[in-house]
């Protein structure tokens, strides 16, 4: 069996990665990333940046963030500690699943990651306190080309599983979608 296996989601390109650690009496060894195994998802892209976050309070929401056109990125998102409800929203212009979202619980215990292709917004809500996440990105962060959706936008109608306890001031102030938003181009 491979250290990593894959499961399609209802949204094209978005995949669940299942990690299969090697266990023994000392503990485990777990593969988080392998360029060769993930090549079919990453295509010609390589990982350019790895970020690690800690979110202290249960019920907190981070996101929904994305990078525009030239700086669009694919991500692999995993939860190292705690439990989160992870959300990806399809923003690809012309996609049959445009503005639909997919969500799943990520935790240390379920050994799943989410592969999020270019053209998606991403965010999560903590289901426990002290959640640590790790993100593998195919592009460097570019502040001038970042976009965001308001996590409470009624057009998205995301049903967050917990009462919301905390959001950053920046995330609270993201505008709601307008009817003329057609999505983002993926180059």
Residue pairs with C-beta under 8 A, 6 or more apart in sequence:
1 20
2 20
2 37
3 19
3 20
3 21
3 22
3 30
3 31
3 34
3 37
4 17
4 18
4 19
4 20
4 31
4 34
4 37
4 38
5 17
5 18
5 20
6 15
6 16
6 17
6 18
6 41
6 115
7 15
7 16
7 18
8 15
8 16
9 15
9 16
9 102
10 97
10 100
10 102
11 88
11 90
11 97
11 100
11 102
12 95
12 96
12 97
13 117
14 88
14 90
14 102
14 114
14 115
14 116
14 117
14 120
15 41
15 114
15 115
16 104
16 112
16 113
16 114
16 115
17 76
17 112
17 113
17 114
17 115
18 111
18 112
19 30
19 31
19 32
19 78
19 111
19 112
19 113
20 111
21 28
21 29
21 30
21 31
21 111
22 28
22 29
22 30
30 111
31 37
32 78
32 113
32 134
32 136
33 47
33 76
33 136
35 42
35 46
35 47
38 76
38 115
41 74
41 115
41 117
42 74
42 138
45 74
45 138
45 139
46 138
47 136
47 137
47 138
48 137
48 138
48 139
48 140
49 136
49 137
49 139
49 140
49 141
50 134
50 135
50 136
50 137
51 134
51 135
51 137
52 80
52 132
52 133
52 134
52 135
53 62
53 132
53 133
53 135
54 130
54 131
54 132
55 62
55 84
55 126
55 130
55 131
55 133
56 129
56 130
57 126
57 129
57 165
57 166
58 126
58 127
58 128
58 129
58 162
58 165
59 125
59 126
59 162
59 163
59 164
59 165
59 166
60 125
60 126
60 164
60 165
60 166
60 167
61 123
61 124
61 125
61 151
61 160
61 164
61 166
61 167
61 171
62 123
62 124
62 167
62 168
62 171
63 87
63 121
63 122
63 123
63 124
63 148
63 149
63 151
63 171
64 87
64 89
64 121
64 122
64 123
64 148
64 149
64 150
64 151
64 156
64 174
65 121
65 122
65 123
65 146
65 147
65 148
66 72
66 91
66 119
66 120
66 121
66 122
66 146
66 147
66 148
66 149
66 184
67 73
67 139
67 141
67 142
67 145
67 146
67 147
68 145
68 146
68 147
68 184
69 145
69 184
69 185
69 186
69 187
70 145
70 187
71 139
71 140
71 142
71 145
72 118
72 119
72 139
72 184
72 186
72 187
73 118
73 137
73 138
73 139
74 115
74 116
74 117
74 118
74 137
74 138
75 114
75 115
75 116
75 122
75 135
75 136
75 137
75 138
76 113
76 114
76 115
76 116
76 135
76 136
77 86
77 106
77 113
77 114
77 116
77 122
77 124
77 133
77 134
77 135
78 106
78 112
78 113
78 114
78 133
78 134
78 135
79 86
79 106
79 107
79 108
79 131
79 132
79 133
80 108
80 132
80 133
80 134
81 108
81 130
81 131
81 132
82 107
82 108
82 126
82 127
82 128
82 129
82 130
82 131
82 132
83 105
83 106
83 107
83 108
83 109
83 126
83 127
83 128
83 131
84 105
84 106
84 107
84 124
84 125
84 126
84 127
84 131
84 133
85 103
85 104
85 105
85 124
85 125
85 127
85 160
85 161
85 162
86 103
86 104
86 105
86 106
86 114
86 122
86 123
86 124
87 101
87 102
87 103
87 122
87 123
87 124
87 125
87 158
88 101
88 102
88 103
88 114
88 116
88 120
88 121
88 122
89 99
89 100
89 101
89 120
89 121
89 122
89 149
89 156
89 158
90 97
90 98
90 99
90 100
90 101
90 119
90 120
91 98
91 99
91 119
91 120
91 121
91 149
91 183
91 184
92 98
92 119
92 120
92 183
92 184
92 186
93 119
93 182
93 183
93 184
93 185
93 186
94 183
95 119
95 183
98 183
99 155
99 156
99 177
101 156
101 158
103 158
104 112
104 114
105 127
106 112
106 113
106 114
106 124
106 133
116 122
118 138
118 186
119 183
119 184
119 186
121 147
121 148
121 149
123 151
124 133
125 160
125 161
125 162
125 164
126 162
127 161
127 162
147 184
148 170
148 171
148 174
149 156
149 174
149 177
150 171
150 172
150 174
150 175
150 176
150 177
151 158
151 160
151 167
151 171
151 174
152 158
152 164
153 176
153 177
154 176
155 176
155 177
156 177
